[in-house]
Amino acid sequence: MKQLFDYINSYLPNGITESDFKIVESYFTRKRLRKRQYFLQEGDICKYYGFILSGAMRQYTLDDKGTEYIVQLFIENWWVGDRESYTTSKPSLYTIDAWEDTELLLITRTDVLELIGRCPAFAEMVRVMDDRNTVANMKRLTSSISAGAEKRYSEFMVAYPNFLERFPQHIIASYLGITKDTLSRVKRQMLEKE
């Protein structure tokens, strides 16, 4: 739980007290997923959000032809889940699975809401996370509708350098909304410029 404690403290200028953290940790349960094991399948309701202690995961959707579209990637110290399904209790449009063996701390929506009421430090962390998530999503949306492949990849390398070591090229290409061949070309052109 130290990893979660440190994570919460990274979001709060005054940190979280040990007694408040004891309350927080009582709401979480541990879960292990093997590589390729599902956290959530399309059509199911997302009942848990997970804090990743170790491992890597991906969120994706499939079209009618079976083509996979990566919506989000997750590694240690990231939260994973389908927010829409989690907050509305509607079936998910996405599948989330473990790309590597993964260990998580899970929490239900009901427990998050109760914890927000009981622990102001946790509530503040959630507020800051929501603000940062909104900003990151707006940047990604703007990039995907206005930037070329090279700029998208450059921004990705700066924002998520750890992802380059954890996910293969075809996953990163899908996340960026480009083909694997386009990503290869972009990387080759960037190397030639150096």
URRA-V628381 format. One record per residue. N is the residue number from 1. SS is DSSP state (A for helix, B for strand, O for the rest). PHI is phi in radians with two decimals (NA if undefined). PSI is psi in whole degrees, -180 to 180 (none if undefined). Layout:
BEGIN
N&SS&PHI&PSI, N&SS&PHI&PSI
END
This chain:
BEGIN
1&O&NA&-12, 2&A&-1.03&-35, 3&A&-1.08&-43, 4&A&-1.18&-41, 5&A&-1.01&-49, 6&A&-1.11&-39, 7&A&-1.08&-49, 8&A&-1.05&-44, 9&A&-1.09&-30, 10&A&-1.19&-19, 11&A&-1.69&-11, 12&O&-2.09&127, 13&O&-1.07&-34, 14&O&-1.79&2, 15&O&1.24&-174, 16&O&-2.05&140, 17&O&-1.29&158, 18&A&-1.06&-40, 19&A&-1.18&-40, 20&A&-1.15&-37, 21&A&-1.18&-33, 22&A&-1.03&-39, 23&A&-1.13&-48, 24&A&-1.00&-51, 25&A&-1.13&-24, 26&O&-1.20&-15, 27&O&-1.59&-10, 28&O&-1.80&149, 29&B&-2.19&150, 30&B&-1.52&148, 31&B&-2.56&141, 32&B&-2.00&139, 33&B&-2.15&137, 34&O&-1.41&158, 35&O&-0.89&133, 36&O&1.34&-1, 37&O&-1.35&142, 38&B&-1.37&138, 39&B&-1.63&-37, 40&B&-2.67&138, 41&O&-1.96&147, 42&O&-0.88&135, 43&O&1.66&-18, 44&O&-1.56&161, 45&O&-1.60&133, 46&O&-1.35&104, 47&O&-1.60&-15, 48&B&-2.34&149, 49&B&-1.87&146, 50&B&-2.14&141, 51&B&-1.76&120, 52&B&-1.42&119, 53&B&-1.50&-40, 54&B&-2.70&149, 55&O&1.93&-174, 56&O&-2.51&145, 57&B&-2.43&166, 58&B&-2.45&149, 59&B&-2.05&131, 60&B&-2.63&168, 61&B&-2.28&157, 62&B&-2.03&141, 63&O&-1.53&-177, 64&O&-1.08&-24, 65&O&-1.59&-1, 66&O&1.54&9, 67&O&-1.30&133, 68&B&-1.60&135, 69&B&-2.12&115, 70&B&-1.36&125, 71&B&-1.67&-39, 72&B&-2.69&151, 73&B&-2.13&149, 74&B&-2.45&141, 75&O&-2.37&-170, 76&O&-0.88&143, 77&O&1.16&23, 78&O&-1.98&154, 79&B&-1.66&143, 80&B&-2.27&138, 81&O&2.83&170, 82&O&-1.73&105, 83&A&-1.04&-42, 84&A&-1.08&-50, 85&A&-1.13&-40, 86&A&-1.09&-41, 87&A&-1.53&-24, 88&A&-1.88&-11, 89&O&1.06&29, 90&O&-1.68&154, 91&O&-1.00&142, 92&O&-1.33&147, 93&O&-1.55&-5, 94&O&-2.12&162, 95&B&-2.02&139, 96&B&-2.19&127, 97&B&-2.39&167, 98&B&-1.45&125, 99&O&-1.45&-27, 100&O&-2.29&167, 101&O&-0.96&134, 102&B&-2.36&142, 103&B&-2.10&133, 104&B&-2.29&161, 105&B&-1.93&126, 106&B&-1.86&148, 107&B&-2.54&141, 108&B&-1.47&164, 109&A&-1.10&-45, 110&A&-1.01&-43, 111&A&-1.20&-36, 112&A&-1.07&-47, 113&A&-1.10&-41, 114&A&-1.14&-43, 115&A&-1.15&-38, 116&A&-1.04&-40, 117&A&-1.25&-31, 118&A&-1.54&-28, 119&O&-2.30&100, 120&A&-0.99&-34, 121&A&-1.13&-41, 122&A&-1.14&-42, 123&A&-1.05&-42, 124&A&-1.15&-41, 125&A&-1.05&-45, 126&A&-1.07&-42, 127&A&-1.09&-46, 128&A&-1.12&-42, 129&A&-1.05&-44, 130&A&-1.06&-43, 131&A&-1.07&-47, 132&A&-1.15&-38, 133&A&-1.12&-42, 134&A&-1.08&-45, 135&A&-1.08&-47, 136&A&-1.08&-41, 137&A&-1.15&-38, 138&A&-1.15&-40, 139&A&-1.10&-44, 140&A&-1.13&-43, 141&A&-1.08&-46, 142&A&-1.06&-44, 143&A&-1.09&-43, 144&A&-1.21&-26, 145&A&-1.72&-13, 146&A&-2.24&-14, 147&O&-1.85&149, 148&O&-1.32&174, 149&A&-1.04&-42, 150&A&-1.13&-44, 151&A&-1.15&-41, 152&A&-1.05&-45, 153&A&-1.17&-41, 154&A&-1.06&-45, 155&A&-1.13&-39, 156&A&-1.09&-45, 157&A&-1.07&-39, 158&A&-1.27&-45, 159&A&-1.29&-36, 160&O&-2.34&59, 161&A&-1.05&-32, 162&A&-1.17&-26, 163&A&-1.15&-31, 164&A&-1.09&-29, 165&A&-1.51&-19, 166&A&-1.80&-25, 167&O&-2.13&142, 168&O&-1.26&167, 169&A&-1.01&-40, 170&A&-1.17&-30, 171&A&-1.24&-45, 172&A&-1.11&-42, 173&A&-1.04&-46, 174&A&-1.08&-43, 175&A&-1.02&-39, 176&A&-1.41&-9, 177&O&1.36&29, 178&O&-2.28&168, 179&O&-1.43&162, 180&A&-1.07&-39, 181&A&-1.12&-41, 182&A&-1.11&-42, 183&A&-1.10&-41, 184&A&-1.05&-44, 185&A&-1.10&-45, 186&A&-1.04&-45, 187&A&-1.11&-41, 188&A&-1.10&-45, 189&A&-1.10&-38, 190&A&-1.17&-38, 191&A&-1.15&-38, 192&A&-1.16&-29, 193&A&-1.30&-22, 194&O&-1.29&none
END
